[in-house]
């Protein structure tokens, strides 16, 4: 029996692939271990959405090979598709199993252990639902609903690795949810490159069918691009109204300037973004997250200020601020780049505003009473982390083992990252 160590990077979809790889291998007789020292086979589930992430992973694999030259290695995830030639040149003895071939990981592992170098790359339509998993958190099932994307953002390299949109059959997704509930899961993370693109307009129908499944559980809908939310907006809001759906909206705007959005080829305008948020907030109190890229090629100070103005106007609960970085084989890489010092300054300025807004938004919940799902024990004695109906992060002190329980609390103090509460 070979010991295997799996290390995952990147988005929730990538984390799901790592959990599935571990589960499939365990079911085939491999032993999954929690560190590289005790493993004979090391599997890296990679991400290359950003240059720093790519460099970090390449350094990590290089360091491992230098320290453990005899260990067998499989590089999985998005890198085998995105930077195939670089991997082959840099790690000639490593096997490559791309994001499109997760279901074949057992075959690849057996061959790699024997000393053979395997390459499983190229687009395919494997359904990655209902796979065996070893979950990082036994309460949370990360549910992939599709792979690929129907957008063509000018800065994005992930679509080059993932390919065109392929939505998984609804019945397979529902089967996974039912199975995970039987296994004790109480939180479902709906994940893909863009959840709103599922089935080219079928996300509300999927959510409605998921909420009909018996059990006390919550659904977190992950990132959705505005351009694909607009056509399904009324139906999507109705689906969100179900008490099993977290009132959590992750809607990346990327820029508050229409000219930049057009250069990004995002397919939506600032007004579209504001319309979606307005409609959601008219229906219920929600937790709004967004993403912004600062320093996109050609972005002027005035255009950056438009982004700041939008953030202050919309007042998201959180914004993931990313410094633009050129990615290979993307249209944006050929555009005139913004000075790196200017990008850093803009990132610092916007991040400061975001942190302040986050504190203010959390303060708005003070005095709220309701139930939260306790999903993690804190570092302090009797400390527990939980999520409320809007997926807001709460901390509460409770004695005993409360993992996986729903408890009623009252919000008493706010921090920019969480809300302190007490049991009621």
JOGINOR-V643354 format. One record per pair of residues at least 12 apart in sequence whose C-alpha atoms are under 7 Angstrom apart, sorted by the first residue. I is the first residue (numbers start at 1). J is the second residue. D is the distance in whole Angstrom. If there is no record, write none. Layout:
i:I j:J d:D
i:I j:J d:D
//
This chain:
i:1 j:29 d:7
i:1 j:30 d:6
i:1 j:31 d:7
i:2 j:30 d:5
i:2 j:31 d:6
i:2 j:40 d:6
i:3 j:30 d:6
i:3 j:31 d:5
i:3 j:32 d:6
i:3 j:33 d:6
i:3 j:38 d:7
i:3 j:39 d:5
i:3 j:40 d:6
i:3 j:41 d:7
i:4 j:30 d:7
i:4 j:31 d:6
i:4 j:32 d:5
i:4 j:33 d:6
i:4 j:39 d:5
i:4 j:40 d:6
i:4 j:41 d:5
i:4 j:42 d:6
i:5 j:32 d:6
i:5 j:33 d:5
i:5 j:34 d:6
i:5 j:35 d:6
i:5 j:36 d:6
i:5 j:39 d:6
i:5 j:41 d:6
i:5 j:42 d:5
i:5 j:43 d:6
i:6 j:18 d:7
i:6 j:22 d:7
i:6 j:42 d:6
i:6 j:43 d:5
i:6 j:44 d:6
i:7 j:43 d:6
i:7 j:44 d:5
i:7 j:45 d:6
i:8 j:44 d:6
i:8 j:45 d:5
i:8 j:46 d:6
i:9 j:45 d:6
i:9 j:46 d:5
i:9 j:47 d:6
i:10 j:47 d:5
i:12 j:191 d:7
i:13 j:144 d:6
i:13 j:191 d:6
i:13 j:192 d:6
i:14 j:45 d:7
i:14 j:77 d:7
i:16 j:142 d:6
i:18 j:45 d:6
i:19 j:133 d:5
i:19 j:134 d:5
i:19 j:135 d:6
i:20 j:131 d:6
i:20 j:132 d:6
i:20 j:133 d:4
i:20 j:134 d:7
i:21 j:102 d:7
i:21 j:105 d:7
i:22 j:133 d:6
i:22 j:134 d:6
i:23 j:132 d:5
i:23 j:133 d:4
i:23 j:134 d:5
i:24 j:106 d:7
i:24 j:132 d:5
i:24 j:133 d:7
i:25 j:106 d:6
i:40 j:71 d:5
i:40 j:72 d:6
i:41 j:71 d:6
i:41 j:72 d:5
i:41 j:73 d:6
i:42 j:72 d:6
i:42 j:73 d:5
i:42 j:74 d:6
i:43 j:73 d:6
i:43 j:74 d:5
i:43 j:75 d:6
i:43 j:76 d:7
i:44 j:74 d:6
i:44 j:75 d:5
i:44 j:76 d:6
i:45 j:75 d:6
i:45 j:76 d:5
i:45 j:77 d:5
i:46 j:76 d:6
i:46 j:77 d:5
i:46 j:78 d:6
i:46 j:79 d:6
i:47 j:77 d:6
i:47 j:78 d:5
i:47 j:79 d:6
i:48 j:78 d:7
i:48 j:79 d:6
i:49 j:157 d:6
i:49 j:158 d:6
i:50 j:325 d:7
i:51 j:325 d:7
i:51 j:327 d:7
i:72 j:112 d:7
i:72 j:113 d:6
i:73 j:94 d:5
i:73 j:95 d:6
i:74 j:94 d:6
i:74 j:95 d:5
i:74 j:96 d:6
i:74 j:97 d:7
i:75 j:94 d:7
i:75 j:95 d:6
i:75 j:96 d:5
i:75 j:97 d:6
i:76 j:96 d:6
i:76 j:97 d:5
i:76 j:98 d:5
i:76 j:99 d:6
i:77 j:98 d:5
i:77 j:99 d:4
i:78 j:98 d:6
i:78 j:99 d:6
i:78 j:161 d:6
i:80 j:96 d:6
i:80 j:97 d:7
i:80 j:98 d:5
i:80 j:121 d:7
i:81 j:98 d:6
i:81 j:121 d:6
i:81 j:122 d:7
i:81 j:161 d:5
i:82 j:160 d:7
i:82 j:161 d:5
i:93 j:117 d:6
i:94 j:117 d:6
i:95 j:112 d:7
i:95 j:117 d:5
i:95 j:118 d:5
i:95 j:119 d:6
i:96 j:118 d:6
i:96 j:119 d:5
i:96 j:120 d:6
i:97 j:119 d:6
i:97 j:120 d:5
i:97 j:121 d:6
i:98 j:120 d:6
i:98 j:121 d:5
i:100 j:123 d:6
i:100 j:124 d:6
i:100 j:126 d:6
i:101 j:120 d:6
i:123 j:163 d:7
i:125 j:166 d:7
i:127 j:168 d:6
i:128 j:144 d:7
i:129 j:144 d:6
i:129 j:172 d:6
i:129 j:173 d:6
i:129 j:176 d:6
i:130 j:172 d:7
i:130 j:175 d:7
i:130 j:176 d:5
i:138 j:185 d:6
i:139 j:184 d:6
i:139 j:185 d:4
i:139 j:186 d:5
i:139 j:187 d:6
i:139 j:375 d:7
i:139 j:404 d:7
i:140 j:185 d:5
i:140 j:186 d:6
i:140 j:187 d:5
i:140 j:188 d:6
i:141 j:180 d:7
i:141 j:185 d:6
i:141 j:187 d:6
i:141 j:188 d:5
i:141 j:189 d:6
i:142 j:188 d:6
i:142 j:189 d:5
i:142 j:190 d:6
i:142 j:191 d:7
i:143 j:188 d:6
i:143 j:189 d:6
i:143 j:190 d:5
i:143 j:191 d:6
i:144 j:190 d:6
i:144 j:191 d:5
i:144 j:192 d:6
i:145 j:167 d:6
i:145 j:168 d:6
i:145 j:173 d:7
i:145 j:190 d:7
i:145 j:191 d:6
i:145 j:192 d:6
i:146 j:166 d:6
i:146 j:167 d:4
i:146 j:168 d:5
i:146 j:192 d:6
i:146 j:198 d:7
i:147 j:162 d:6
i:147 j:165 d:6
i:147 j:166 d:5
i:147 j:167 d:7
i:147 j:192 d:6
i:147 j:193 d:7
i:148 j:162 d:5
i:148 j:163 d:5
i:148 j:164 d:5
i:148 j:165 d:4
i:148 j:166 d:6
i:148 j:193 d:6
i:149 j:163 d:7
i:149 j:164 d:5
i:149 j:165 d:4
i:149 j:193 d:6
i:149 j:194 d:7
i:150 j:164 d:6
i:150 j:165 d:5
i:152 j:265 d:7
i:153 j:264 d:6
i:153 j:265 d:5
i:153 j:266 d:5
i:154 j:264 d:5
i:154 j:265 d:6
i:154 j:330 d:6
i:154 j:331 d:5
i:154 j:332 d:5
i:155 j:264 d:7
i:155 j:327 d:7
i:155 j:330 d:6
i:155 j:331 d:7
i:155 j:332 d:5
i:156 j:330 d:7
i:157 j:327 d:6
i:157 j:330 d:6
i:167 j:198 d:6
i:167 j:199 d:6
i:170 j:206 d:7
i:174 j:210 d:6
i:186 j:216 d:7
i:186 j:217 d:4
i:186 j:218 d:6
i:187 j:217 d:6
i:187 j:218 d:5
i:187 j:219 d:6
i:188 j:218 d:6
i:188 j:219 d:5
i:188 j:220 d:6
i:189 j:219 d:6
i:189 j:220 d:5
i:189 j:221 d:6
i:189 j:222 d:7
i:190 j:220 d:6
i:190 j:221 d:5
i:190 j:222 d:6
i:191 j:222 d:6
i:194 j:223 d:6
i:194 j:224 d:5
i:194 j:225 d:6
i:195 j:222 d:7
i:195 j:223 d:6
i:195 j:224 d:5
i:196 j:224 d:5
i:196 j:225 d:6
i:196 j:228 d:5
i:196 j:229 d:6
i:197 j:228 d:6
i:201 j:232 d:6
i:204 j:235 d:6
i:204 j:236 d:5
i:204 j:239 d:6
i:207 j:239 d:6
i:208 j:239 d:6
i:211 j:244 d:6
i:217 j:244 d:6
i:218 j:244 d:5
i:218 j:245 d:6
i:218 j:246 d:6
i:219 j:244 d:6
i:219 j:245 d:5
i:219 j:246 d:6
i:220 j:245 d:6
i:220 j:246 d:5
i:220 j:248 d:7
i:222 j:250 d:6
i:223 j:250 d:5
i:223 j:251 d:6
i:224 j:250 d:6
i:224 j:251 d:5
i:225 j:251 d:6
i:225 j:252 d:6
i:226 j:251 d:6
i:226 j:268 d:6
i:226 j:273 d:6
i:227 j:267 d:6
i:227 j:268 d:5
i:237 j:280 d:7
i:246 j:389 d:5
i:246 j:390 d:5
i:246 j:391 d:6
i:247 j:286 d:5
i:247 j:287 d:6
i:247 j:389 d:6
i:247 j:390 d:4
i:247 j:391 d:7
i:248 j:286 d:6
i:248 j:287 d:5
i:248 j:288 d:6
i:248 j:390 d:5
i:248 j:391 d:6
i:249 j:286 d:7
i:249 j:287 d:6
i:249 j:288 d:5
i:249 j:289 d:6
i:250 j:288 d:6
i:250 j:289 d:5
i:250 j:290 d:6
i:251 j:289 d:6
i:251 j:290 d:5
i:252 j:290 d:4
i:252 j:291 d:4
i:252 j:292 d:7
i:253 j:273 d:7
i:253 j:290 d:6
i:253 j:291 d:6
i:253 j:292 d:6
i:254 j:291 d:5
i:254 j:292 d:4
i:254 j:293 d:5
i:255 j:292 d:6
i:255 j:293 d:7
i:255 j:307 d:6
i:256 j:270 d:6
i:256 j:306 d:5
i:256 j:307 d:4
i:256 j:310 d:6
i:257 j:270 d:7
i:257 j:303 d:6
i:257 j:306 d:6
i:257 j:307 d:6
i:258 j:270 d:6
i:260 j:299 d:7
i:286 j:390 d:6
i:287 j:317 d:6
i:287 j:390 d:6
i:287 j:391 d:7
i:288 j:316 d:5
i:288 j:317 d:5
i:288 j:318 d:7
i:289 j:316 d:6
i:289 j:317 d:6
i:289 j:318 d:5
i:289 j:319 d:6
i:290 j:316 d:7
i:290 j:318 d:7
i:290 j:319 d:5
i:290 j:320 d:6
i:291 j:319 d:5
i:291 j:320 d:5
i:291 j:321 d:6
i:292 j:319 d:7
i:292 j:320 d:6
i:292 j:321 d:5
i:292 j:322 d:6
i:293 j:321 d:6
i:293 j:322 d:5
i:293 j:323 d:6
i:293 j:324 d:6
i:294 j:322 d:6
i:294 j:323 d:5
i:294 j:324 d:6
i:294 j:343 d:6
i:294 j:346 d:7
i:294 j:347 d:6
i:295 j:323 d:6
i:295 j:324 d:5
i:295 j:338 d:6
i:295 j:343 d:5
i:296 j:324 d:6
i:296 j:338 d:7
i:297 j:332 d:7
i:297 j:335 d:6
i:297 j:336 d:5
i:297 j:337 d:5
i:297 j:338 d:6
i:298 j:336 d:6
i:298 j:337 d:6
i:298 j:338 d:6
i:299 j:338 d:7
i:308 j:350 d:7
i:315 j:357 d:7
i:317 j:357 d:7
i:317 j:358 d:5
i:317 j:361 d:6
i:318 j:354 d:6
i:318 j:358 d:6
i:319 j:354 d:6
i:321 j:347 d:7
i:321 j:351 d:7
i:323 j:343 d:6
i:323 j:347 d:6
i:355 j:416 d:6
i:358 j:416 d:5
i:359 j:414 d:7
i:359 j:415 d:6
i:359 j:416 d:4
i:362 j:414 d:6
i:362 j:415 d:7
i:362 j:416 d:7
i:362 j:419 d:7
i:363 j:414 d:5
i:365 j:411 d:7
i:366 j:411 d:5
i:366 j:412 d:6
i:366 j:413 d:6
i:367 j:410 d:6
i:367 j:411 d:5
i:367 j:412 d:6
i:368 j:410 d:6
i:368 j:411 d:5
i:369 j:409 d:6
i:369 j:410 d:4
i:369 j:411 d:7
i:370 j:408 d:5
i:370 j:409 d:6
i:370 j:410 d:7
i:371 j:388 d:6
i:371 j:406 d:6
i:371 j:407 d:5
i:371 j:408 d:4
i:371 j:409 d:6
i:372 j:386 d:5
i:372 j:387 d:5
i:372 j:388 d:4
i:372 j:406 d:5
i:372 j:407 d:6
i:372 j:408 d:6
i:373 j:386 d:5
i:373 j:387 d:5
i:373 j:388 d:7
i:373 j:404 d:6
i:373 j:405 d:6
i:373 j:406 d:5
i:373 j:407 d:7
i:374 j:386 d:4
i:374 j:387 d:7
i:374 j:402 d:7
i:374 j:403 d:6
i:374 j:404 d:5
i:374 j:405 d:6
i:374 j:406 d:6
i:375 j:403 d:6
i:375 j:404 d:6
i:376 j:403 d:6
i:382 j:397 d:5
i:382 j:398 d:5
i:382 j:399 d:5
i:383 j:395 d:7
i:383 j:396 d:6
i:383 j:397 d:5
i:383 j:398 d:6
i:384 j:396 d:5
i:384 j:397 d:6
i:393 j:418 d:5
i:393 j:419 d:6
i:394 j:418 d:6
i:394 j:419 d:5
i:394 j:420 d:6
i:394 j:421 d:7
i:395 j:419 d:6
i:395 j:420 d:5
i:395 j:421 d:6
i:396 j:420 d:6
i:396 j:421 d:5
i:396 j:422 d:6
i:396 j:423 d:7
i:397 j:422 d:7
i:408 j:423 d:6
i:408 j:424 d:6
i:409 j:421 d:6
i:409 j:422 d:5
i:409 j:423 d:4
i:409 j:424 d:5
i:410 j:422 d:6
i:410 j:423 d:6
i:410 j:424 d:6
//
